[in-house]
Each structure stands twice: as C-alpha cells, then as structure tokens.
Amino acid sequence: MMMNCQQASRLISDGMDRPLTRSEQVRLSFHLLMCRNCRHFRQQLQQLRQGIRRARDE
C-alpha cells in the first residue's frame, strides 16, 4: 500500500527521534523517491535540527 504525505511526514519526524524499522525505512524511501515535497520537508527538518544544535552549543 502506498504511503501518503501525512504518513511520510510522521515517519520523517519519528526518524529524528528513534530508529525506524526496516519496513518503515523501505516505505519512506520509496515515498521520498516519488515526492519532492516530502524530500523538501525532510531537508527543512534536518536544517532546523542542525541550527538548534549549533545555537545550543554556542
């Protein structure tokens, strides 16, 4: 079954806090191959997290 963007965004967020299962990784990877918006969302979350870490470390 195809993952929708809401499910993908939840897994992207979850994946920042815990290891995803192999099944989750495969489903998310497949979705990201086809969905530019979710790839962009993942990139934004990664950049936000990096910025917070840098600010905390300073």
C-alpha distance matrix in Angstrom:
0.0 3.8 6.5 9.4 13.0 14.1 11.8 12.8 16.4 16.4 15.4 17.9 20.5 19.9 20.2 23.6 24.8 23.2 21.8 18.0 16.7 15.8 12.1 12.3 14.3 12.1 9.0 11.8 13.7 11.2 10.9 14.7 15.3 14.3 15.5 19.2 19.5 17.5 19.5 22.6 21.7 21.4 24.7 26.4 25.6 26.9 30.0 30.6 30.4 32.8 35.2 35.3 36.1 38.8 40.3 40.4 42.1 44.8
3.8 0.0 3.8 6.4 9.8 11.7 9.9 10.2 13.8 14.6 13.8 15.7 18.5 18.5 18.7 21.9 23.5 22.4 21.1 17.5 16.9 16.0 12.7 12.0 13.4 11.4 7.9 9.7 11.5 8.9 7.7 11.5 12.3 10.8 11.8 15.5 15.8 14.0 16.1 19.1 18.5 18.4 21.6 23.2 22.8 24.2 27.1 27.8 27.9 30.2 32.4 32.9 33.8 36.3 37.8 38.2 39.9 42.4
6.5 3.8 0.0 3.8 6.8 8.2 6.2 6.5 10.1 10.8 10.3 12.2 14.8 15.0 15.5 18.5 20.1 19.4 18.5 14.9 15.1 14.9 11.8 10.0 11.7 10.7 6.9 7.5 10.2 8.7 6.4 9.8 11.8 10.7 10.5 14.0 13.6 11.3 13.8 16.5 15.4 15.3 18.7 20.1 19.4 21.0 23.9 24.4 24.5 27.0 29.1 29.3 30.4 33.0 34.4 34.6 36.5 39.0
9.4 6.4 3.8 0.0 3.8 5.6 5.4 6.2 8.7 10.1 10.8 12.3 14.4 15.4 16.4 18.9 20.6 20.5 20.2 17.0 17.8 18.0 15.2 12.8 14.3 13.9 10.2 9.6 12.3 11.0 7.8 10.4 12.7 10.9 9.6 12.7 11.5 9.8 13.0 15.0 13.7 14.6 17.9 18.6 18.2 20.4 23.0 23.1 23.7 26.4 28.1 28.3 29.9 32.3 33.3 33.9 36.0 38.2
13.0 9.8 6.8 3.8 0.0 3.8 5.4 4.9 6.0 8.5 9.7 10.1 12.1 13.9 14.9 16.8 18.8 19.4 19.5 16.8 18.3 18.8 16.6 13.6 14.5 14.8 11.6 9.7 12.2 11.8 8.1 9.3 12.2 10.7 8.1 10.4 8.4 6.7 10.3 11.7 10.1 11.4 14.6 15.1 14.9 17.3 19.6 19.7 20.6 23.2 24.6 25.0 26.8 29.1 30.0 30.7 32.9 34.9
14.1 11.7 8.2 5.6 3.8 0.0 3.8 5.4 5.2 6.3 8.8 9.9 10.7 12.3 14.2 15.9 17.4 18.1 18.8 16.3 17.9 19.2 17.0 13.8 15.4 16.3 13.0 11.3 14.4 14.5 11.1 12.3 15.6 14.3 11.8 13.7 11.2 9.2 12.8 13.8 11.2 12.5 15.9 15.7 14.8 17.6 20.0 19.4 20.1 23.1 24.4 24.2 26.1 28.7 29.3 29.7 32.1 34.3
11.8 9.9 6.2 5.4 5.4 3.8 0.0 3.8 5.5 5.2 6.4 8.7 10.0 10.4 12.1 14.6 15.8 15.8 16.1 13.2 14.4 15.7 13.3 10.2 12.3 13.2 10.0 8.7 12.3 12.5 9.8 11.6 14.8 14.2 12.4 14.8 13.1 10.3 13.3 15.1 12.6 12.8 16.5 17.0 15.5 17.8 20.7 20.3 20.3 23.3 25.1 24.8 26.2 29.0 29.9 30.0 32.2 34.6
12.8 10.2 6.5 6.2 4.9 5.4 3.8 0.0 3.8 5.4 5.1 6.1 8.6 9.7 10.3 12.7 14.6 14.8 14.7 11.9 13.6 14.4 12.7 9.3 10.2 11.2 8.5 6.0 9.2 10.0 7.2 8.1 11.6 11.5 9.7 11.8 10.5 7.1 9.7 11.9 9.8 9.5 13.2 14.2 13.0 14.8 17.8 18.0 18.0 20.7 22.7 22.8 24.0 26.6 27.9 28.2 30.1 32.5
16.4 13.8 10.1 8.7 6.0 5.2 5.5 3.8 0.0 3.8 5.4 5.0 6.2 8.5 9.7 11.1 13.1 14.2 15.0 13.0 15.5 16.8 15.6 11.9 12.6 14.3 12.0 9.1 11.9 13.2 10.3 10.1 13.9 13.8 11.1 12.2 9.9 6.7 9.4 10.5 7.5 7.7 11.4 11.5 10.0 12.6 15.2 14.9 15.2 18.2 19.7 19.7 21.3 23.9 24.8 25.2 27.4 29.6
16.4 14.6 10.8 10.1 8.5 6.3 5.2 5.4 3.8 0.0 3.8 5.5 5.2 6.0 8.4 10.2 11.1 12.0 13.2 11.2 13.6 15.7 14.5 10.8 12.3 14.5 12.3 10.0 13.3 14.9 12.5 12.8 16.6 16.7 14.5 15.9 13.7 10.5 12.9 14.1 10.8 10.4 14.1 14.0 11.7 14.0 17.0 16.2 15.8 19.0 20.8 20.1 21.4 24.4 25.2 25.0 27.3 29.8
15.4 13.8 10.3 10.8 9.7 8.8 6.4 5.1 5.4 3.8 0.0 3.8 5.3 4.8 5.8 8.6 9.9 9.8 10.1 7.7 10.2 12.1 11.2 7.4 8.6 11.2 9.6 7.2 10.4 12.5 10.9 11.2 14.7 15.6 14.0 15.6 14.3 10.6 12.1 14.1 11.5 9.9 13.5 14.4 12.0 13.4 16.8 16.6 15.7 18.5 20.9 20.4 21.1 24.2 25.4 25.1 27.0 29.8
17.9 15.7 12.2 12.3 10.1 9.9 8.7 6.1 5.0 5.5 3.8 0.0 3.8 5.5 5.2 6.7 9.3 10.2 10.6 9.2 12.3 13.7 13.6 9.8 9.6 12.3 11.2 7.9 10.1 12.7 11.0 10.0 13.6 14.9 12.9 13.6 12.2 8.6 9.4 11.0 8.4 6.3 9.8 10.8 8.5 9.7 13.1 13.2 12.5 15.2 17.5 17.4 18.2 21.0 22.4 22.5 24.2 26.8
20.5 18.5 14.8 14.4 12.1 10.7 10.0 8.6 6.2 5.2 5.3 3.8 0.0 3.8 5.4 5.4 7.2 9.1 10.9 10.4 13.7 16.0 16.0 12.2 12.5 15.6 14.5 11.4 13.8 16.4 14.5 13.6 17.3 18.3 16.0 16.4 14.4 11.1 12.2 12.9 9.6 8.0 11.2 11.0 7.8 9.6 12.8 11.9 10.8 14.1 16.1 15.3 16.3 19.4 20.4 20.1 22.2 24.9
19.9 18.5 15.0 15.4 13.9 12.3 10.4 9.7 8.5 6.0 4.8 5.5 3.8 0.0 3.8 5.4 5.3 6.1 8.0 7.5 10.8 13.6 13.8 10.3 11.1 14.5 13.7 11.4 14.1 16.8 15.4 15.1 18.6 19.9 18.1 19.1 17.4 13.9 14.9 16.2 13.2 11.1 14.3 14.5 11.2 12.3 15.7 14.9 13.1 16.2 18.5 17.3 17.8 21.2 22.3 21.5 23.4 26.4
20.2 18.7 15.5 16.4 14.9 14.2 12.1 10.3 9.7 8.4 5.8 5.2 5.4 3.8 0.0 3.8 5.4 5.2 5.7 5.6 9.4 11.6 12.6 9.3 8.9 12.5 12.7 10.1 11.9 15.1 14.5 13.6 16.8 18.8 17.4 18.1 17.2 13.5 13.6 15.3 12.9 10.0 12.8 13.9 10.8 10.8 14.5 14.5 12.4 14.8 17.7 17.1 16.9 20.1 21.8 21.1 22.5 25.6
23.6 21.9 18.5 18.9 16.8 15.9 14.6 12.7 11.1 10.2 8.6 6.7 5.4 5.4 3.8 0.0 3.8 6.0 7.8 9.0 12.8 15.0 16.3 13.1 12.4 16.0 16.2 13.2 14.7 18.0 17.1 15.6 18.9 20.8 19.0 19.1 17.8 14.5 14.2 15.1 12.6 9.7 11.7 12.2 8.7 8.4 11.8 11.4 8.9 11.4 14.3 13.4 13.2 16.4 18.1 17.3 18.7 21.8
24.8 23.5 20.1 20.6 18.8 17.4 15.8 14.6 13.1 11.1 9.9 9.3 7.2 5.3 5.4 3.8 0.0 3.8 7.1 9.1 12.6 15.5 16.8 13.8 13.9 17.6 17.8 15.4 17.3 20.5 19.7 18.7 22.0 23.9 22.1 22.5 21.0 17.6 17.8 18.7 15.9 13.3 15.4 15.6 11.9 11.8 15.0 14.0 11.1 13.8 16.3 14.6 14.2 17.8 19.0 17.6 19.2 22.5
23.2 22.4 19.4 20.5 19.4 18.1 15.8 14.8 14.2 12.0 9.8 10.2 9.1 6.1 5.2 6.0 3.8 0.0 3.8 6.2 9.3 12.4 14.1 11.6 11.8 15.5 16.2 14.4 16.2 19.4 19.2 18.6 21.7 23.7 22.5 23.4 22.3 18.7 18.8 20.3 17.8 14.9 17.3 18.1 14.6 14.3 17.7 17.2 14.3 16.6 19.5 18.1 17.2 20.8 22.4 20.8 22.0 25.5
21.8 21.1 18.5 20.2 19.5 18.8 16.1 14.7 15.0 13.2 10.1 10.6 10.9 8.0 5.7 7.8 7.1 3.8 0.0 3.8 6.5 9.1 11.4 9.5 9.1 12.8 14.1 12.8 14.1 17.3 17.7 17.3 19.9 22.3 21.7 22.8 22.4 18.6 18.3 20.5 18.5 15.3 17.6 19.1 16.1 15.2 18.9 19.1 16.3 18.1 21.4 20.4 19.3 22.6 24.6 23.3 24.0 27.5
18.0 17.5 14.9 17.0 16.8 16.3 13.2 11.9 13.0 11.2 7.7 9.2 10.4 7.5 5.6 9.0 9.1 6.2 3.8 0.0 3.8 6.4 7.9 5.8 6.0 9.5 10.5 9.6 11.3 14.2 14.6 14.8 17.3 19.5 19.1 20.7 20.4 16.6 16.7 19.3 17.4 14.4 17.3 19.0 16.2 15.9 19.7 20.0 17.8 19.9 23.0 22.3 21.7 24.9 26.9 25.9 26.9 30.2
16.7 16.9 15.1 17.8 18.3 17.9 14.4 13.6 15.5 13.6 10.2 12.3 13.7 10.8 9.4 12.8 12.6 9.3 6.5 3.8 0.0 3.8 5.3 5.1 6.2 8.7 10.0 10.5 12.1 14.3 15.3 16.2 18.3 20.4 20.6 22.6 22.6 18.9 19.1 22.1 20.4 17.6 20.5 22.4 19.8 19.5 23.3 23.8 21.6 23.5 26.8 26.1 25.4 28.6 30.6 29.5 30.4 33.8
15.8 16.0 14.9 18.0 18.8 19.2 15.7 14.4 16.8 15.7 12.1 13.7 16.0 13.6 11.6 15.0 15.5 12.4 9.1 6.4 3.8 0.0 3.8 5.4 5.0 6.2 8.6 9.9 10.4 12.3 14.3 15.2 16.5 18.9 19.8 22.0 22.6 19.1 18.9 22.2 21.1 18.2 20.9 23.3 21.2 20.6 24.3 25.3 23.3 24.9 28.3 28.1 27.3 30.2 32.5 31.7 32.3 35.6
12.1 12.7 11.8 15.2 16.6 17.0 13.3 12.7 15.6 14.5 11.2 13.6 16.0 13.8 12.6 16.3 16.8 14.1 11.4 7.9 5.3 3.8 0.0 3.8 5.4 5.2 6.2 8.5 9.9 10.8 12.4 14.2 15.6 17.3 18.3 21.0 21.4 18.0 18.5 21.9 20.7 18.3 21.4 23.6 21.7 21.7 25.4 26.2 24.6 26.5 29.7 29.5 29.1 32.1 34.2 33.5 34.5 37.7
12.3 12.0 10.0 12.8 13.6 13.8 10.2 9.3 11.9 10.8 7.4 9.8 12.2 10.3 9.3 13.1 13.8 11.6 9.5 5.8 5.1 5.4 3.8 0.0 3.8 5.5 5.2 5.9 8.4 9.9 10.5 12.0 14.2 15.8 16.0 18.4 18.5 14.9 15.6 18.7 17.2 14.9 18.2 20.2 18.1 18.4 22.1 22.7 21.2 23.4 26.4 26.1 26.0 29.0 30.9 30.4 31.6 34.7
14.3 13.4 11.7 14.3 14.5 15.4 12.3 10.2 12.6 12.3 8.6 9.6 12.5 11.1 8.9 12.4 13.9 11.8 9.1 6.0 6.2 5.0 5.4 3.8 0.0 3.8 5.6 5.2 5.9 8.5 9.9 10.3 12.1 14.5 15.0 17.0 17.6 14.1 13.9 17.2 16.2 13.5 16.2 18.8 17.0 16.6 20.3 21.4 20.0 21.6 24.8 25.0 24.6 27.3 29.6 29.2 30.1 33.1
12.1 11.4 10.7 13.9 14.8 16.3 13.2 11.2 14.3 14.5 11.2 12.3 15.6 14.5 12.5 16.0 17.6 15.5 12.8 9.5 8.7 6.2 5.2 5.5 3.8 0.0 3.8 5.5 5.1 6.2 8.6 9.9 10.7 12.9 14.3 16.8 17.9 14.8 14.6 18.3 17.9 15.5 18.2 20.9 19.7 19.4 22.9 24.3 23.2 24.7 27.8 28.3 28.0 30.5 32.8 32.7 33.5 36.5
9.0 7.9 6.9 10.2 11.6 13.0 10.0 8.5 12.0 12.3 9.6 11.2 14.5 13.7 12.7 16.2 17.8 16.2 14.1 10.5 10.0 8.6 6.2 5.2 5.6 3.8 0.0 3.8 5.5 5.3 6.3 8.7 10.1 11.3 12.3 15.2 15.9 12.9 13.6 17.1 16.4 14.8 17.8 20.2 19.0 19.4 22.8 23.9 23.2 25.1 27.9 28.3 28.5 31.1 33.1 33.1 34.3 37.1
11.8 9.7 7.5 9.6 9.7 11.3 8.7 6.0 9.1 10.0 7.2 7.9 11.4 11.4 10.1 13.2 15.4 14.4 12.8 9.6 10.5 9.9 8.5 5.9 5.2 5.5 3.8 0.0 3.8 5.4 5.1 6.1 8.6 10.1 10.1 12.6 13.0 9.6 10.2 13.6 12.8 10.9 14.0 16.4 15.3 15.7 19.1 20.2 19.6 21.5 24.2 24.7 25.1 27.6 29.5 29.7 31.0 33.7
13.7 11.5 10.2 12.3 12.2 14.4 12.3 9.2 11.9 13.3 10.4 10.1 13.8 14.1 11.9 14.7 17.3 16.2 14.1 11.3 12.1 10.4 9.9 8.4 5.9 5.1 5.5 3.8 0.0 3.8 5.4 5.1 6.2 8.9 9.9 11.9 13.4 10.5 9.7 13.5 13.6 11.5 13.8 16.8 16.2 15.9 19.1 20.9 20.3 21.6 24.5 25.5 25.5 27.7 30.0 30.4 31.3 33.9
11.2 8.9 8.7 11.0 11.8 14.5 12.5 10.0 13.2 14.9 12.5 12.7 16.4 16.8 15.1 18.0 20.5 19.4 17.3 14.2 14.3 12.3 10.8 9.9 8.5 6.2 5.3 5.4 3.8 0.0 3.8 5.5 5.2 6.8 8.9 11.7 13.5 11.3 11.1 14.9 15.3 13.9 16.3 19.1 18.9 19.0 22.0 23.7 23.5 24.9 27.7 28.7 29.0 31.1 33.3 33.8 34.8 37.3
10.9 7.7 6.4 7.8 8.1 11.1 9.8 7.2 10.3 12.5 10.9 11.0 14.5 15.4 14.5 17.1 19.7 19.2 17.7 14.6 15.3 14.3 12.4 10.5 9.9 8.6 6.3 5.1 5.4 3.8 0.0 3.8 5.4 5.4 6.0 9.3 10.4 8.1 9.0 12.5 12.6 11.9 14.6 16.9 16.9 17.7 20.4 21.8 22.1 23.8 26.1 27.1 27.9 30.0 31.8 32.5 33.9 36.2
14.7 11.5 9.8 10.4 9.3 12.3 11.6 8.1 10.1 12.8 11.2 10.0 13.6 15.1 13.6 15.6 18.7 18.6 17.3 14.8 16.2 15.2 14.2 12.0 10.3 9.9 8.7 6.1 5.1 5.5 3.8 0.0 3.8 5.3 5.0 6.9 8.5 6.2 5.7 9.4 10.2 9.2 11.3 14.0 14.3 14.8 17.3 19.1 19.5 20.8 23.2 24.5 25.2 27.0 29.0 30.0 31.1 33.3
15.3 12.3 11.8 12.7 12.2 15.6 14.8 11.6 13.9 16.6 14.7 13.6 17.3 18.6 16.8 18.9 22.0 21.7 19.9 17.3 18.3 16.5 15.6 14.2 12.1 10.7 10.1 8.6 6.2 5.2 5.4 3.8 0.0 3.8 6.0 7.7 10.5 9.3 8.1 11.6 13.3 12.4 13.7 16.7 17.5 17.5 19.8 22.0 22.5 23.4 25.8 27.4 28.0 29.5 31.7 32.8 33.7 35.8
14.3 10.8 10.7 10.9 10.7 14.3 14.2 11.5 13.8 16.7 15.6 14.9 18.3 19.9 18.8 20.8 23.9 23.7 22.3 19.5 20.4 18.9 17.3 15.8 14.5 12.9 11.3 10.1 8.9 6.8 5.4 5.3 3.8 0.0 3.8 6.6 9.2 8.9 9.0 11.9 13.5 13.6 15.1 17.6 18.7 19.3 21.3 23.2 24.1 25.4 27.4 29.0 29.9 31.5 33.4 34.7 35.8 37.8
15.5 11.8 10.5 9.6 8.1 11.8 12.4 9.7 11.1 14.5 14.0 12.9 16.0 18.1 17.4 19.0 22.1 22.5 21.7 19.1 20.6 19.8 18.3 16.0 15.0 14.3 12.3 10.1 9.9 8.9 6.0 5.0 6.0 3.8 0.0 3.8 5.5 5.6 6.5 8.8 10.1 11.0 12.7 14.5 15.8 17.0 18.8 20.3 21.6 23.0 24.7 26.2 27.6 29.1 30.7 32.1 33.5 35.3
19.2 15.5 14.0 12.7 10.4 13.7 14.8 11.8 12.2 15.9 15.6 13.6 16.4 19.1 18.1 19.1 22.5 23.4 22.8 20.7 22.6 22.0 21.0 18.4 17.0 16.8 15.2 12.6 11.9 11.7 9.3 6.9 7.7 6.6 3.8 0.0 3.8 5.5 5.0 6.1 8.6 9.9 10.5 12.3 14.3 15.4 16.5 18.3 20.0 21.1 22.5 24.4 25.9 27.0 28.6 30.3 31.7 33.2
19.5 15.8 13.6 11.5 8.4 11.2 13.1 10.5 9.9 13.7 14.3 12.2 14.4 17.4 17.2 17.8 21.0 22.3 22.4 20.4 22.6 22.6 21.4 18.5 17.6 17.9 15.9 13.0 13.4 13.5 10.4 8.5 10.5 9.2 5.5 3.8 0.0 3.8 5.4 5.1 6.2 8.7 9.8 10.5 12.4 14.3 15.3 16.4 18.4 20.0 21.0 22.6 24.5 25.8 26.9 28.6 30.3 31.8
17.5 14.0 11.3 9.8 6.7 9.2 10.3 7.1 6.7 10.5 10.6 8.6 11.1 13.9 13.5 14.5 17.6 18.7 18.6 16.6 18.9 19.1 18.0 14.9 14.1 14.8 12.9 9.6 10.5 11.3 8.1 6.2 9.3 8.9 5.6 5.5 3.8 0.0 3.8 5.3 4.8 6.1 8.5 9.7 10.5 12.3 14.1 15.1 16.4 18.3 19.8 21.0 22.6 24.3 25.7 26.9 28.6 30.4
19.5 16.1 13.8 13.0 10.3 12.8 13.3 9.7 9.4 12.9 12.1 9.4 12.2 14.9 13.6 14.2 17.8 18.8 18.3 16.7 19.1 18.9 18.5 15.6 13.9 14.6 13.6 10.2 9.7 11.1 9.0 5.7 8.1 9.0 6.5 5.0 5.4 3.8 0.0 3.8 5.4 5.2 6.2 8.7 10.0 10.7 12.4 14.3 15.5 16.6 18.5 20.2 21.3 22.7 24.5 25.9 27.2 29.0
22.6 19.1 16.5 15.0 11.7 13.8 15.1 11.9 10.5 14.1 14.1 11.0 12.9 16.2 15.3 15.1 18.7 20.3 20.5 19.3 22.1 22.2 21.9 18.7 17.2 18.3 17.1 13.6 13.5 14.9 12.5 9.4 11.6 11.9 8.8 6.1 5.1 5.3 3.8 0.0 3.8 5.4 5.0 6.2 8.7 9.9 10.5 12.2 14.2 15.3 16.4 18.4 20.0 21.1 22.5 24.3 25.8 27.2
21.7 18.5 15.4 13.7 10.1 11.2 12.6 9.8 7.5 10.8 11.5 8.4 9.6 13.2 12.9 12.6 15.9 17.8 18.5 17.4 20.4 21.1 20.7 17.2 16.2 17.9 16.4 12.8 13.6 15.3 12.6 10.2 13.3 13.5 10.1 8.6 6.2 4.8 5.4 3.8 0.0 3.8 5.4 5.1 6.3 8.7 9.9 10.5 12.3 14.3 15.3 16.6 18.5 20.0 21.1 22.6 24.4 26.0
21.4 18.4 15.3 14.6 11.4 12.5 12.8 9.5 7.7 10.4 9.9 6.3 8.0 11.1 10.0 9.7 13.3 14.9 15.3 14.4 17.6 18.2 18.3 14.9 13.5 15.5 14.8 10.9 11.5 13.9 11.9 9.2 12.4 13.6 11.0 9.9 8.7 6.1 5.2 5.4 3.8 0.0 3.8 5.4 5.2 6.2 8.7 9.9 10.6 12.4 14.3 15.5 16.6 18.5 20.1 21.2 22.7 24.7
24.7 21.6 18.7 17.9 14.6 15.9 16.5 13.2 11.4 14.1 13.5 9.8 11.2 14.3 12.8 11.7 15.4 17.3 17.6 17.3 20.5 20.9 21.4 18.2 16.2 18.2 17.8 14.0 13.8 16.3 14.6 11.3 13.7 15.1 12.7 10.5 9.8 8.5 6.2 5.0 5.4 3.8 0.0 3.8 5.5 5.1 6.2 8.6 9.9 10.6 12.3 14.3 15.4 16.5 18.4 20.0 21.2 22.8
26.4 23.2 20.1 18.6 15.1 15.7 17.0 14.2 11.5 14.0 14.4 10.8 11.0 14.5 13.9 12.2 15.6 18.1 19.1 19.0 22.4 23.3 23.6 20.2 18.8 20.9 20.2 16.4 16.8 19.1 16.9 14.0 16.7 17.6 14.5 12.3 10.5 9.7 8.7 6.2 5.1 5.4 3.8 0.0 3.8 5.4 5.1 6.1 8.6 9.9 10.5 12.3 14.3 15.3 16.4 18.3 20.0 21.3
25.6 22.8 19.4 18.2 14.9 14.8 15.5 13.0 10.0 11.7 12.0 8.5 7.8 11.2 10.8 8.7 11.9 14.6 16.1 16.2 19.8 21.2 21.7 18.1 17.0 19.7 19.0 15.3 16.2 18.9 16.9 14.3 17.5 18.7 15.8 14.3 12.4 10.5 10.0 8.7 6.3 5.2 5.5 3.8 0.0 3.8 5.4 5.1 6.1 8.6 9.8 10.6 12.3 14.3 15.3 16.4 18.3 20.2
26.9 24.2 21.0 20.4 17.3 17.6 17.8 14.8 12.6 14.0 13.4 9.7 9.6 12.3 10.8 8.4 11.8 14.3 15.2 15.9 19.5 20.6 21.7 18.4 16.6 19.4 19.4 15.7 15.9 19.0 17.7 14.8 17.5 19.3 17.0 15.4 14.3 12.3 10.7 9.9 8.7 6.2 5.1 5.4 3.8 0.0 3.8 5.5 5.1 6.2 8.6 10.0 10.6 12.4 14.3 15.4 16.6 18.6
30.0 27.1 23.9 23.0 19.6 20.0 20.7 17.8 15.2 17.0 16.8 13.1 12.8 15.7 14.5 11.8 15.0 17.7 18.9 19.7 23.3 24.3 25.4 22.1 20.3 22.9 22.8 19.1 19.1 22.0 20.4 17.3 19.8 21.3 18.8 16.5 15.3 14.1 12.4 10.5 9.9 8.7 6.2 5.1 5.4 3.8 0.0 3.8 5.4 5.1 6.1 8.6 9.9 10.5 12.2 14.2 15.3 16.7
30.6 27.8 24.4 23.1 19.7 19.4 20.3 18.0 14.9 16.2 16.6 13.2 11.9 14.9 14.5 11.4 14.0 17.2 19.1 20.0 23.8 25.3 26.2 22.7 21.4 24.3 23.9 20.2 20.9 23.7 21.8 19.1 22.0 23.2 20.3 18.3 16.4 15.1 14.3 12.2 10.5 9.9 8.6 6.1 5.1 5.5 3.8 0.0 3.8 5.5 5.1 6.2 8.7 9.9 10.6 12.3 14.3 15.6
30.4 27.9 24.5 23.7 20.6 20.1 20.3 18.0 15.2 15.8 15.7 12.5 10.8 13.1 12.4 8.9 11.1 14.3 16.3 17.8 21.6 23.3 24.6 21.2 20.0 23.2 23.2 19.6 20.3 23.5 22.1 19.5 22.5 24.1 21.6 20.0 18.4 16.4 15.5 14.2 12.3 10.6 9.9 8.6 6.1 5.1 5.4 3.8 0.0 3.8 5.4 5.2 6.3 8.7 10.0 10.6 12.3 14.5
32.8 30.2 27.0 26.4 23.2 23.1 23.3 20.7 18.2 19.0 18.5 15.2 14.1 16.2 14.8 11.4 13.8 16.6 18.1 19.9 23.5 24.9 26.5 23.4 21.6 24.7 25.1 21.5 21.6 24.9 23.8 20.8 23.4 25.4 23.0 21.1 20.0 18.3 16.6 15.3 14.3 12.4 10.6 9.9 8.6 6.2 5.1 5.5 3.8 0.0 3.8 5.5 5.1 6.2 8.6 9.8 10.6 12.5
35.2 32.4 29.1 28.1 24.6 24.4 25.1 22.7 19.7 20.8 20.9 17.5 16.1 18.5 17.7 14.3 16.3 19.5 21.4 23.0 26.8 28.3 29.7 26.4 24.8 27.8 27.9 24.2 24.5 27.7 26.1 23.2 25.8 27.4 24.7 22.5 21.0 19.8 18.5 16.4 15.3 14.3 12.3 10.5 9.8 8.6 6.1 5.1 5.4 3.8 0.0 3.8 5.4 5.1 6.1 8.5 9.9 10.8
35.3 32.9 29.3 28.3 25.0 24.2 24.8 22.8 19.7 20.1 20.4 17.4 15.3 17.3 17.1 13.4 14.6 18.1 20.4 22.3 26.1 28.1 29.5 26.1 25.0 28.3 28.3 24.7 25.5 28.7 27.1 24.5 27.4 29.0 26.2 24.4 22.6 21.0 20.2 18.4 16.6 15.5 14.3 12.3 10.6 10.0 8.6 6.2 5.2 5.5 3.8 0.0 3.8 5.5 5.1 6.1 8.6 10.1
36.1 33.8 30.4 29.9 26.8 26.1 26.2 24.0 21.3 21.4 21.1 18.2 16.3 17.8 16.9 13.2 14.2 17.2 19.3 21.7 25.4 27.3 29.1 26.0 24.6 28.0 28.5 25.1 25.5 29.0 27.9 25.2 28.0 29.9 27.6 25.9 24.5 22.6 21.3 20.0 18.5 16.6 15.4 14.3 12.3 10.6 9.9 8.7 6.3 5.1 5.4 3.8 0.0 3.8 5.5 5.1 6.1 8.7
38.8 36.3 33.0 32.3 29.1 28.7 29.0 26.6 23.9 24.4 24.2 21.0 19.4 21.2 20.1 16.4 17.8 20.8 22.6 24.9 28.6 30.2 32.1 29.0 27.3 30.5 31.1 27.6 27.7 31.1 30.0 27.0 29.5 31.5 29.1 27.0 25.8 24.3 22.7 21.1 20.0 18.5 16.5 15.3 14.3 12.4 10.5 9.9 8.7 6.2 5.1 5.5 3.8 0.0 3.8 5.4 5.1 6.3
40.3 37.8 34.4 33.3 30.0 29.3 29.9 27.9 24.8 25.2 25.4 22.4 20.4 22.3 21.8 18.1 19.0 22.4 24.6 26.9 30.6 32.5 34.2 30.9 29.6 32.8 33.1 29.5 30.0 33.3 31.8 29.0 31.7 33.4 30.7 28.6 26.9 25.7 24.5 22.5 21.1 20.1 18.4 16.4 15.3 14.3 12.2 10.6 10.0 8.6 6.1 5.1 5.5 3.8 0.0 3.8 5.5 5.3
40.4 38.2 34.6 33.9 30.7 29.7 30.0 28.2 25.2 25.0 25.1 22.5 20.1 21.5 21.1 17.3 17.6 20.8 23.3 25.9 29.5 31.7 33.5 30.4 29.2 32.7 33.1 29.7 30.4 33.8 32.5 30.0 32.8 34.7 32.1 30.3 28.6 26.9 25.9 24.3 22.6 21.2 20.0 18.3 16.4 15.4 14.2 12.3 10.6 9.8 8.5 6.1 5.1 5.4 3.8 0.0 3.8 5.6
42.1 39.9 36.5 36.0 32.9 32.1 32.2 30.1 27.4 27.3 27.0 24.2 22.2 23.4 22.5 18.7 19.2 22.0 24.0 26.9 30.4 32.3 34.5 31.6 30.1 33.5 34.3 31.0 31.3 34.8 33.9 31.1 33.7 35.8 33.5 31.7 30.3 28.6 27.2 25.8 24.4 22.7 21.2 20.0 18.3 16.6 15.3 14.3 12.3 10.6 9.9 8.6 6.1 5.1 5.5 3.8 0.0 3.8
44.8 42.4 39.0 38.2 34.9 34.3 34.6 32.5 29.6 29.8 29.8 26.8 24.9 26.4 25.6 21.8 22.5 25.5 27.5 30.2 33.8 35.6 37.7 34.7 33.1 36.5 37.1 33.7 33.9 37.3 36.2 33.3 35.8 37.8 35.3 33.2 31.8 30.4 29.0 27.2 26.0 24.7 22.8 21.3 20.2 18.6 16.7 15.6 14.5 12.5 10.8 10.1 8.7 6.3 5.3 5.6 3.8 0.0
